[in-house]
Amino acid sequence: MFTLGLAALAFVAFLASVVADSRSFRNAVFLGLALALGTLGLADRLAAMPGRQGHLLLLGLVLLVALGPFIAACYLVANGVTMARRERLRPANLLPLVTGAGILAVIGLDLAADQTGSVKLGLLATVTTLVFGYVSFLLVSYVIYAWLYGQIAALTSRAEYVIVLGTGLGRRGQVTPLLASRLDRGRAVWTALATRGRRPVMIVSGGQGSDEQVPEAAAMARYLIERGFPADRLACEDRSGTTEENLAFSKEIMDAAGSADSPKRGPRCVIVTSNYHVFRTAIIARKTGIRGQVTGARTAGYYWPSAMLREFAAVFLRYGVVNLGICFALAVAPVAYALAERT
């Protein structure tokens, strides 16, 4: 009951945090804690149940938790092979393969330490498992809440702007299918707002990369205008090279125009990006001081795991001081304990 009580407290903290601001990373952490503690509490309850049924359910839960990393590793390795076949061979596209292989290596290390009984190998396995467990906890929490945020993020009917984030052009300066999906989603959001009595301004945001013939914003604007979008409701932000700059420079455009509804607090907006990029964009928007939620355009299923791993890595490093500090503490604690036991 104590563990379930802690799970309930974590869930209450999660709900309160979401109400305060659904774009905060702490929401993912609170949700992960609630789920982890709830699982432990459920295991305790099943262990205390009389009869065979409780033990069978407990066995099923243990197998699910134990086999989860192995199943995830196999899936990521298979996805990494698919990415290598369908996309360009670059480090970012190999993330699923590397991550899956890393999980299998940790599992193998734990099994080897258990079989050999080596003290040094056991210590290495403990350190690796602790760090791996912490990073995995954050990753699972991030993925679950990122999906949840995509379902609950409210598209306010009072938005005065729709911001569509760029994501690179084709070799001839054309809009790629990935970018087209964002633009089509942005237009759908704009149309939905227009039917509610608004005619918001759509800001297409993206600068010119070293390998691009034109700024992304120019290609995005041309794509929309060629498909009948009103040119007088378009604004181009063509200086940015990162998501942070996308949002900061777009905010400058909005702030310069002001807000008819809320002159003091600033304009409201809806930000459009790809579905895997939604939650990290929301975190950055919160830090930038933008008033608005984020919605995502669909991407190919095989591409999602690689993209989500990149997103998580970026968020992990955004809070790098805290996360790396915790990883360091988890690595040092078993070593310090082992040294203390020897003396």
N, C-alpha and C positions, 0 to 999 in steps of 0.2 A: 504493500500500500504506500510506503514511503516513496518508492521510485515512481509510482504512478502519480503521486502528489506532486513530485518535482516536475514530471512531464506536464501536468496540468498547469503548473505555474509558468513553465516555459511557453506553453501554448497561449496563455493569457498575455504574457509579455509580447509574444509574436503578434497577437491581434491588436494590442495597444500600439505597438510599433508601426504596424501597417496603417492604422487609422491616422497616426501622427504624420507619416510620410511613407507611402508605398514604394518609394524609390531608394530606400536605404538598404545597404548590404547587411545591416544587423538583422533585418527581417529574415534573411536566409539562414543566418546563424541560429536565431531563436527557433525557427521552424525545424532545423536539423536537430537541435537539442531536444525539442519536444518529441520528434519521431524516434530518436535514439533512446531516450529515457522511456518512452512509451513501449518500445520493443522490449527493453529490459524488464519493465514492470509486467508486461504480458507474459514473458518467460517465467517470471516468479510465480505468477498466478497459475499458469499451466502446470508448473512443477508441484504446486501445492494441491492440485486437483486430485481427488481419489479416483482410482480406476484406471483402466487402460486408455480410455479416450484422451485424457489429459496428457498422458505420456506420449501418445502418438502425435498429438498436436504440437507438443514441445519438440519432439524429434523433427517434425516437418519444419518448424520455425528455425531450429538450429541448422538443419541442412540448407535451408534457403539462405540464411546469413553466411554460412560457411562456403557454399558453392557460388554465391553471388560474385565475388571477385574473379573466380575462374571463368564463369560465364561471360562476365564483362570483358575480361582479357581476350577471350576467344573472339568475341564480337568486334572488339577494337582492332585486333590483328586482321580479321577478314575485311573490315572497313578500310584499314590502311592499305591493303592490297588493291581494293577497289579504287581508292583515291589515286594510287600510283598508276593505275591503268587509265583512269579517265581524266586526270588533271596533270598539270606540269609537275615534274619532279623537283620540288623545292622543299626545304625543311618544314615549313608550316603544314604542307599537305601530308607529311609523313608522321605527324603527331599521333594519330590513332595507332599506327603500327608501333611506334616507339613506346607509347604509353602501355599498350597491351603487352608488349614484350617485357616492360618493366614490372608489371603486375605479376606476370608469370615468373620472373626472376625472384621477386620477393617471396612468392609461394614456394619456389624451389629452395630458396635459402632457409626458410622456416623448416621445411621437411628435412633438409640436410642436417641442420643443427639438431633436430629431434632424433634423427637416426644415428648420428655419430657420437652425440653426447659431448662434443668438444666445447669447452668453456669459452674459448675465444670466439668460435663460430656462433655459439649461443648468444654471446654478448652482442656480436655484430647483427645477428638476426633480431634481437630485441630492439636495438637502436633503430634499425631499418624499419621494423614493423611499426614502432611508435610514430616515427616521422611519416611513414606511408599512411598510417591510420588517420593522422591529423589532416594531411592534405586530402585524403579520400573523403573524409567527413565534410570538409569545406566544399569539395567538388560536387558531391552528391547534393548537399544543401543548396549550392548555387544553382545546379541544374533544375532541381525540383521547384525552387522559388522562381527562377527565371521563367519556367513554363507557367507557373501560377500567375505571375505578374502579367504575362501576356494575355491571360484570360480575364483578369480583374481590372486592368488599367482602364479607367473611364475616359472616354472621348467626350470632353465637355462640349456642349452645344454653343458655348459662348466663346469658343476659340476664334481669334482674329487672324491667326496665321497657321499655315501648314508648312512644316519644314521637311524637305526630303533630302536625305543624306546621300552623297555620291559614293561610288565604290569602284572607280576605275573604268576606263573605256577600252574598246577593242583596238586592234592595231591600226585601223583606218579612222579612228576617232569616233566610231559609232557606239551607240548605247548597247551594252551587253545584255543578255537575258536576265542576269541577276539585277542589274540596275533598272531594267525595264519593269521588273516585278515591283520594285520600290516605287517607281513613278506611277504605275498603274494603281497601286495601293494608295498612293498619295492623292491621285485624282479621285478615287472612290471616296476617300475621307472628305476631300474638298466638296464633292457633289453632295454628300450626306449633310454637311454643314450648310451648304447653299439651300438645300430644300427646307431647312429650318429657319430660313430668313437671313442667313449670313452669306456674304460673298467674301470669304477670307482671301488674303494674299498668300500665294504659295511661293515659298522661298526654296529655290533649288540650290544646293550647297555643295561645292566641290571645286578645288583649284586645278591647276594644270601640272601633272606630274612630268618628270624628266623624259619619260617615254611616251607622252601623249601629245597629239597634234594641236588640240584645243583644250581650254578649261572644261572640266566635267560639267560645270553649271551651264555653259553655252550649249553643249550637246544635249543636256537634259531639257533645257528650255526649247530647243529645236524639236526634240522628240514630242513634247507636249503640244506645241503649237501646230505641228503637222497633223496632229490628231484632233484638232478643233478646240484645244484649250484656249480660253481668252488671254491674249497677250498682255492686256492691261491689268491682269490679276497675278502677274508673274514678277518675281524679283530674283536677281542672280547674285549669289555670294560666290565669288570665283577666286578667293585668296587662300582658302584652307587646304591643309594637307593631312590633317588628322581629325578624328572625331571631336577632340577637344576644341580644335580651331573651327570645325563646322559649326558647333554650337555657340562658341564665343562670338564669332563674326556674324552669325545669324542673329544673335541677341543684339548686337550693335545696330543692325538694320531695324529690328523691331523697336528698340528703345529710341532710335532717332525719329521714327514715325509716331511713337507714343501710342497710348491706348485711350479710346473713347469711353470704354466702360470703367476702367480703373486707372486714372492718370498717375496715382501715387504708387501703386503696386506693380504697374507694368502690364503689358499685353499677355494674353493667354495663347497657347499654341498647342498643336498636335505634331509630334515628331514622328516621321516615318523612316524606317530602316528595314533590314532583313530580320526575320524572326529570331535568329540566333544572336543577334546584336542588340536586342531590345533592352534587356536588363542593364547591361553595361552602359548603354546610352542613357538610360534613366538615371543611373548613378552619377554620370558626368553632368547631366542636365541639372540634377539637384545641386551639385557643387558649383555649377556655373551660375545658379540663381534664376534659371528659366522656369516660368510658371507653365507647366504642361506635362502631359503624359506621353508615353511612347507606344506606338503600335508597329507591328511587324508584317512584312510581306513574306509569303511562303518561298522556301528554297528547296532544292532537290534533297531528298531524304539522305542520300549517300554522303552529301556534303556537310550535313548538319553536325555530326560528331567532331570532325576536324575543326570546324568553325567554333563550336562550343568550347572545345579544349583551349583554343587560342583566346577566346573571350575570358575564360576562367583564369588563364595564366596572367592576362593583363590585369584583371581585378586583384588577383593574389599579390602581384607586385605593386599595385596601387597602394595596398596596405602592407608593403613589404617589411617595414620596420617591425611591426607587430607579428606578422606571420613568420618571418625568418627568426625573430627572437624566440617565439614559441618552439619552432623546429630545433633551434639550438639548445634550448632548455631540455626538450625531450631527448635529444641525443646525448647531452652531458649527464643527465640524471642517472641512467643505468650504469654509466662508466664510473661516476662518483660513488655509487652504491657498491659496485664491485670492488673498487679500491678500498673502500671503508671496511668491507667484509674481510679483506686480506690482512688488515692491520689489527 
